[in-house]
Amino acid sequence: MLNDLLDTLARQDLAVVLSLLLVFLTLDASVGVGLITPGDGLLLVAGATADSLPEALALIGAGVLACFVGASGGHFLGRRYGTRLRHGRLGRRIGESRWVRAERLFERSGWALALVYFLPVLHALTPAVAGTLGMPYRKFMPWAVLGSVAWVSTYVALGAVAGSVARRHAGWLLPVAAAAVIVVLAITAAVRRGLNGGRARRGRSASRPPR
């Protein structure tokens, strides 16, 4: 059944897949929609439809463009509506703890704003938080673009490899799909641990008495 689904997706016209990726990934990169639009899974599935390098590159380009548009929109919403967005109905649904975690990213280096793309939901909040905190668009977007390029490229490539293997060896579909999911979970855990570790080290440095 899964192999049939993969074959069906692979037979779709590239323009259709690119259009769907643009729409849904733009929404995923917008405030709160990442709660219901699985960006990581979307990139894996899109990558699995690619049967050539040019198609994979086209998907990566579409994904990065969608992230750019979504992040730009989120930054505008945060700058325009500020805390009203956070304390509105959608903001409350997202949860205060997620907003706080997104805010803490801005206490770190710009690399945190890039790596956050590998953390589901949280990466959708950082553009709005950047706008709310008054972080200039020109300062925020280079990190957002860098993060989106890394995120989209990694998962489209992973999906493309998994799809290629599954099409050649139909019996390997479930193990390949499971392996792809494990890789995604491992990347997410590694990024989260790295960001939390950096915060802990800074906390210890701040609490150390001056000599």
C-alpha positions in Angstrom: 0.0 0.0 0.0 2.8 2.4 0.9 4.7 1.5 -2.2 1.6 2.2 -4.3 1.3 5.6 -2.6 4.9 6.4 -3.3 4.5 5.4 -6.9 1.4 7.6 -7.2 3.2 10.6 -5.9 6.2 9.9 -8.1 4.0 9.9 -11.2 2.6 13.3 -10.4 3.7 16.2 -12.6 6.7 18.0 -11.0 4.8 21.3 -11.3 2.0 19.9 -9.1 4.5 18.7 -6.4 6.3 22.1 -6.5 3.0 24.0 -6.1 1.9 21.9 -3.2 5.3 22.3 -1.6 5.3 26.1 -2.0 1.8 26.4 -0.5 2.1 24.1 2.5 5.7 24.9 3.4 4.9 28.6 3.3 2.1 27.9 5.7 4.4 25.7 7.9 6.8 28.6 8.1 4.0 31.0 9.2 2.9 31.5 12.7 1.2 28.6 14.3 0.4 26.6 11.1 3.4 24.4 11.8 1.3 22.8 14.5 -0.9 21.1 11.9 1.4 21.1 8.8 4.2 18.6 9.3 7.1 20.4 7.5 9.6 17.6 8.1 7.3 14.9 6.8 6.3 17.1 3.9 9.9 17.5 2.7 10.6 13.8 3.0 7.6 12.9 0.9 8.4 15.6 -1.6 11.9 14.4 -1.9 10.7 10.8 -2.3 8.9 11.9 -5.5 12.2 13.1 -7.1 13.7 10.6 -9.5 16.6 12.8 -10.8 19.0 15.4 -9.5 17.4 18.3 -11.3 14.0 17.4 -9.8 15.5 17.3 -6.3 17.2 20.6 -6.8 13.9 22.1 -8.0 12.2 20.9 -4.9 14.9 22.4 -2.7 14.6 25.7 -4.5 10.8 25.7 -4.0 11.2 24.8 -0.4 13.7 27.5 0.4 11.6 30.1 -1.5 8.5 29.0 0.6 10.5 29.3 3.8 11.7 32.8 2.8 8.1 33.9 2.1 6.8 32.4 5.3 9.5 33.9 7.5 9.1 37.3 5.9 5.3 37.1 6.6 5.9 36.0 10.2 8.4 38.8 10.8 5.9 41.4 9.4 3.1 40.0 11.6 5.3 40.1 14.7 6.4 43.7 14.0 2.8 44.8 13.2 0.8 43.1 15.9 3.4 42.3 18.5 2.1 40.8 21.7 -1.5 40.8 20.4 -0.5 37.9 18.2 1.0 36.0 21.1 -1.9 36.5 23.4 -4.6 36.0 20.9 -6.6 32.8 20.3 -4.0 31.2 18.1 -1.1 32.4 20.3 -2.7 30.8 23.3 -3.3 27.6 21.4 0.4 27.4 20.6 1.2 27.7 24.2 3.2 30.2 26.3 6.0 27.7 26.9 6.8 27.6 23.1 6.8 31.4 22.9 9.2 31.5 25.8 11.5 28.9 24.2 11.5 30.9 20.9 12.4 34.1 22.8 15.4 32.5 24.5 16.9 31.7 21.1 17.5 35.5 20.6 19.8 35.4 23.7 22.2 33.2 21.8 24.3 33.6 18.6 22.7 33.8 15.2 23.5 30.2 14.6 20.6 29.3 17.0 18.2 31.0 14.6 19.4 28.9 11.8 19.5 25.6 13.7 16.0 26.1 15.0 14.6 25.1 11.6 15.3 21.5 12.6 12.9 21.9 15.6 9.3 21.4 14.6 6.8 24.2 15.5 9.5 26.3 17.2 10.9 27.4 13.9 7.5 28.8 12.9 7.5 31.1 15.9 10.9 32.7 15.5 10.0 35.1 12.7 7.1 36.6 14.7 9.3 36.8 17.8 12.0 38.5 15.8 9.5 41.1 14.6 8.0 41.5 18.1 11.4 42.1 19.7 12.3 44.6 17.1 15.1 42.6 15.4 15.8 44.2 12.0 14.5 42.2 9.1 17.9 42.5 7.4 19.6 41.0 10.4 17.2 38.2 10.9 16.6 36.9 7.4 20.2 35.8 6.6 20.1 33.4 9.5 16.6 32.3 8.5 17.7 31.7 4.9 20.8 29.8 6.0 18.7 27.6 8.3 16.0 26.9 5.6 18.6 26.0 3.0 20.2 23.4 5.5 16.8 22.1 6.6 15.2 21.8 3.2 18.3 20.3 1.5 18.8 17.7 4.2 15.3 16.4 4.3 14.6 16.5 0.5 17.9 14.7 -0.1 17.0 12.1 2.6 13.6 11.6 1.1 15.1 11.3 -2.4 17.5 8.6 -1.3 14.8 6.8 0.6 12.4 7.0 -2.4 15.0 5.8 -4.8 15.8 2.7 -2.7 12.1 1.9 -2.1 11.3 2.1 -5.8 14.1 -0.3 -6.6 13.4 -2.7 -3.8 9.7 -2.7 -3.0 10.2 -5.0 0.0 12.5 -2.5 1.6 9.9 0.3 1.8 8.9 -0.1 5.5 12.5 -0.5 6.7 13.6 2.5 4.6 10.7 4.6 5.8 11.5 3.7 9.4 15.2 4.5 8.9 14.3 7.9 7.5 12.1 8.7 10.5 14.8 7.6 12.9 17.3 9.9 11.1 14.9 12.9 11.4 14.3 12.2 15.1 18.1 11.9 15.7 18.7 15.2 14.0 16.0 16.9 16.0 17.4 15.5 19.3 20.9 16.5 18.4 19.9 20.1 17.6 17.8 20.4 20.7 20.6 19.0 22.9 23.1 21.3 21.2 21.0 24.4 21.8 20.2 23.4 25.4 23.8 22.6 26.1 24.9 26.0 24.8 22.4 27.7 27.1 23.6 25.7 30.1 27.3 26.7 29.4 26.3 30.3 29.3 24.4 30.0 32.5 27.4 28.5 34.3 29.7 31.3 32.9 27.3 34.0 34.0 27.1 32.5 37.6 30.9 32.2 37.9 32.2 35.0 40.2 34.7 37.4 38.6 38.3 37.0 39.5 
